[in-house]
Amino acid sequence: MKTRILKPGEGTSEAIALLESGLPVALPTETVYGLAADASLPNACARIFEAKERPLSDPLIVHLTSIDWLSRIALPSPLALTLAETFWPGPLTIVLPRQASIPDIVTAGQDTVAVRMSAHPVFQEVVQTFGKPLAAPSANRFGRISPTCAANVMSELEGRIALILDGGPCTHGIESTIVHVLEDRLQILRPGPITEDELRAFAPVFHGPAGVAAPGGLKSHYAPRTKLVIEQQPMPRGPRDGLLSWLQSGEGFSQTEFLSRSNDLREAAANLYSAMRRLDEAGLDLIIAEALPESGIGVAIMERLRKAAA
């Protein structure tokens, strides 16, 4: 299969035609690029798993066309509706009891479904014109570094999908926050751009063993091929070591990628996967990642680094 990269406009109508025929298409979101297919068609969703080599035990996130679709996909509580009205469209995924209309392949056979609305204008145009929700995990092979631009998707899925819609680099650069909405509490299943402090304004927040499987919830994920370790004060161990830097100068390392020259955690999050990918493609023996402060979105960055190192 030949994979093409097209810009919005010329590529949007073709993307919708492919989706209508049951084929997956790579689309930009504000977090990372997603591999989208019709969430109502089991065969279309199966093609996502096939292209990504993703285990069927890992559920997909359903991206809605509008908040009006929420009650058609899930059973939202008043708390869930408040979160949706506050943070959507945006990088918050909500896990709720599912409606029977969602195929089992999307939910990994669970009684819950993960839903969100993307804020990216290209994704919004496609899903709204398509007129139905789209299942869309990250557009990379399973367990690998998530893509934050169209070229990243091509390096991962060339020959596996027909079309990548190029909407430019992603704003946030890491996946959405995932929250399991309980009766009077919020359980963070995956940290992300919406922080714990922001969520705590609506209900008590806790971390802990999940009663549901969440997308990206496996111990090892977001990983480069090159071995990656995390250190508080990185020092090179050999001549072909690379540094993923937060504060360090990179002296003595074969190659250094700086997450943020101004020590801005949100800039670091946006640069994380692209910097990690450049180091992974540099032919290094080892990538040493400098630990970041675990406050705000730094919690999500360190969670991704720990999974990359697992």
TAKAMO-V513454 format. One record per residue. N is the residue number from 1. RES is the residue in three letters. NEAR is the number of other C-alpha atoms within 8 Angstrom. D_FIRST is the distance of its C-alpha to the first C-alpha in Angstrom with 2 decimals. Layout:
# TAKAMO-V513454
N:RES:NEAR:D_FIRST
N:RES:NEAR:D_FIRST
This chain:
# TAKAMO-V513454
1:MET:6:0.00
2:LYS:7:3.79
3:THR:12:6.39
4:ARG:7:9.71
5:ILE:9:13.22
6:LEU:10:15.74
7:LYS:10:19.41
8:PRO:10:21.24
9:GLY:6:22.64
10:GLU:8:20.02
11:GLY:10:17.28
12:THR:11:19.44
13:SER:8:19.50
14:GLU:8:15.75
15:ALA:12:15.51
16:ILE:11:18.22
17:ALA:8:16.69
18:LEU:11:13.55
19:LEU:14:16.12
20:GLU:9:18.23
21:SER:6:15.63
22:GLY:11:15.42
23:LEU:10:12.16
24:PRO:16:12.67
25:VAL:15:12.99
26:ALA:14:14.48
27:LEU:14:17.99
28:PRO:17:21.01
29:THR:13:24.15
30:GLU:13:27.50
31:THR:13:27.01
32:VAL:16:23.48
33:TYR:17:19.98
34:GLY:12:19.02
35:LEU:15:15.99
36:ALA:14:17.30
37:ALA:15:17.23
38:ASP:15:20.07
39:ALA:15:22.75
40:SER:8:24.44
41:LEU:9:21.68
42:PRO:11:21.46
43:ASN:7:18.19
44:ALA:13:16.54
45:CYS:15:18.19
46:ALA:9:17.16
47:ARG:10:13.46
48:ILE:13:14.88
49:PHE:11:16.63
50:GLU:8:13.75
51:ALA:11:11.50
52:LYS:11:14.77
53:GLU:8:16.32
54:ARG:11:19.24
55:PRO:6:22.29
56:LEU:8:23.27
57:SER:5:26.69
58:ASP:13:25.58
59:PRO:13:25.98
60:LEU:12:24.04
61:ILE:14:25.73
62:VAL:14:26.02
63:HIS:12:26.19
64:LEU:15:28.69
65:THR:12:29.06
66:SER:8:32.77
67:ILE:10:35.51
68:ASP:6:36.57
69:TRP:9:33.63
70:LEU:12:34.97
71:SER:8:37.46
72:ARG:9:34.95
73:ILE:12:32.71
74:ALA:12:35.46
75:LEU:11:39.24
76:PRO:11:40.27
77:SER:7:43.71
78:PRO:6:45.81
79:LEU:11:44.85
80:ALA:10:41.11
81:LEU:9:41.65
82:THR:8:43.63
83:LEU:10:40.88
84:ALA:10:38.29
85:GLU:8:40.64
86:THR:6:41.36
87:PHE:9:38.00
88:TRP:14:35.44
89:PRO:9:33.33
90:GLY:10:32.90
91:PRO:18:31.81
92:LEU:15:33.65
93:THR:13:32.12
94:ILE:12:34.70
95:VAL:12:34.72
96:LEU:13:36.71
97:PRO:10:37.49
98:ARG:11:34.75
99:GLN:9:35.06
100:ALA:6:34.10
101:SER:7:31.49
102:ILE:11:29.00
103:PRO:11:26.94
104:ASP:9:27.89
105:ILE:11:24.39
106:VAL:16:24.74
107:THR:15:28.18
108:ALA:11:27.71
109:GLY:7:30.47
110:GLN:8:32.96
111:ASP:7:35.50
112:THR:11:34.35
113:VAL:15:31.49
114:ALA:15:30.51
115:VAL:13:30.41
116:ARG:15:30.43
117:MET:15:30.04
118:SER:14:28.17
119:ALA:12:30.21
120:HIS:9:27.41
121:PRO:6:27.82
122:VAL:11:24.12
123:PHE:12:23.45
124:GLN:11:26.68
125:GLU:8:25.81
126:VAL:11:22.51
127:VAL:13:24.10
128:GLN:10:27.27
129:THR:7:25.69
130:PHE:9:23.49
131:GLY:7:26.84
132:LYS:10:26.02
133:PRO:12:25.60
134:LEU:12:22.30
135:ALA:15:21.71
136:ALA:13:20.40
137:PRO:10:20.78
138:SER:10:19.95
139:ALA:15:16.37
140:ASN:13:16.47
141:ARG:11:16.30
142:PHE:8:19.47
143:GLY:8:22.68
144:ARG:11:21.46
145:ILE:12:22.74
146:SER:12:21.89
147:PRO:14:20.23
148:THR:14:22.64
149:CYS:14:20.71
150:ALA:16:17.30
151:ALA:6:17.05
152:ASN:9:17.76
153:VAL:16:14.86
154:MET:10:12.48
155:SER:7:14.32
156:GLU:9:13.89
157:LEU:13:10.48
158:GLU:10:8.23
159:GLY:8:4.79
160:ARG:8:6.39
161:ILE:14:6.92
162:ALA:11:6.61
163:LEU:11:10.08
164:ILE:15:12.91
165:LEU:16:16.29
166:ASP:12:18.59
167:GLY:11:22.07
168:GLY:7:23.55
169:PRO:7:24.93
170:CYS:14:26.01
171:THR:7:29.76
172:HIS:12:30.66
173:GLY:14:28.08
174:ILE:14:28.64
175:GLU:10:27.85
176:SER:13:30.24
177:THR:15:33.53
178:ILE:15:33.52
179:VAL:13:36.88
180:HIS:11:38.07
181:VAL:13:40.69
182:LEU:7:43.70
183:GLU:6:46.88
184:ASP:8:48.57
185:ARG:10:46.44
186:LEU:13:43.07
187:GLN:13:41.24
188:ILE:13:38.81
189:LEU:12:35.87
190:ARG:12:33.94
191:PRO:15:35.64
192:GLY:16:33.99
193:PRO:13:34.93
194:ILE:12:37.43
195:THR:11:40.14
196:GLU:10:42.60
197:ASP:7:45.44
198:GLU:7:43.83
199:LEU:11:43.30
200:ARG:9:46.81
201:ALA:6:48.25
202:PHE:7:47.20
203:ALA:9:47.96
204:PRO:8:48.67
205:VAL:11:45.63
206:PHE:8:45.09
207:HIS:7:42.70
208:GLY:5:42.65
209:PRO:4:40.92
210:ALA:7:38.57
211:GLY:4:39.28
212:VAL:6:35.67
213:ALA:8:32.35
214:ALA:11:30.87
215:PRO:9:27.36
216:GLY:7:27.33
217:GLY:9:30.56
218:LEU:5:30.00
219:LYS:6:32.19
220:SER:10:29.50
221:HIS:14:26.84
222:TYR:12:25.59
223:ALA:11:26.03
224:PRO:12:25.36
225:ARG:6:24.89
226:THR:9:28.22
227:LYS:9:31.26
228:LEU:11:32.75
229:VAL:9:36.37
230:ILE:12:38.45
231:GLU:9:41.91
232:GLN:6:44.60
233:GLN:7:45.72
234:PRO:11:43.01
235:MET:5:44.23
236:PRO:10:42.14
237:ARG:5:42.34
238:GLY:6:40.95
239:PRO:7:40.02
240:ARG:9:36.26
241:ASP:15:36.50
242:GLY:16:34.92
243:LEU:15:36.47
244:LEU:15:35.08
245:SER:13:38.24
246:TRP:12:40.10
247:LEU:6:43.57
248:GLN:8:43.66
249:SER:5:43.76
250:GLY:9:41.45
251:GLU:4:44.18
252:GLY:6:43.53
253:PHE:12:39.79
254:SER:9:37.26
255:GLN:9:35.14
256:THR:11:35.95
257:GLU:12:33.99
258:PHE:9:36.32
259:LEU:14:35.38
260:SER:11:38.06
261:ARG:6:40.72
262:SER:4:42.86
263:ASN:10:42.51
264:ASP:8:40.93
265:LEU:9:39.25
266:ARG:8:37.00
267:GLU:10:35.86
268:ALA:12:35.31
269:ALA:14:33.12
270:ALA:12:31.00
271:ASN:11:30.62
272:LEU:12:30.28
273:TYR:13:26.57
274:SER:9:25.92
275:ALA:12:29.00
276:MET:12:28.07
277:ARG:10:24.60
278:ARG:9:26.32
279:LEU:16:28.73
280:ASP:12:26.10
281:GLU:7:24.38
282:ALA:6:27.81
283:GLY:6:28.35
284:LEU:13:31.31
285:ASP:10:33.18
286:LEU:11:33.96
287:ILE:15:33.47
288:ILE:14:36.68
289:ALA:13:36.45
290:GLU:15:39.69
291:ALA:10:40.74
292:LEU:8:40.98
293:PRO:6:43.66
294:GLU:8:42.90
295:SER:6:44.01
296:GLY:9:42.14
297:ILE:15:38.43
298:GLY:12:39.27
299:VAL:12:39.27
300:ALA:12:35.56
301:ILE:13:34.78
302:MET:11:36.75
303:GLU:9:35.12
304:ARG:10:31.67
305:LEU:11:33.15
306:ARG:9:34.81
307:LYS:12:31.62
308:ALA:12:29.87
309:ALA:11:32.83
310:ALA:7:33.12
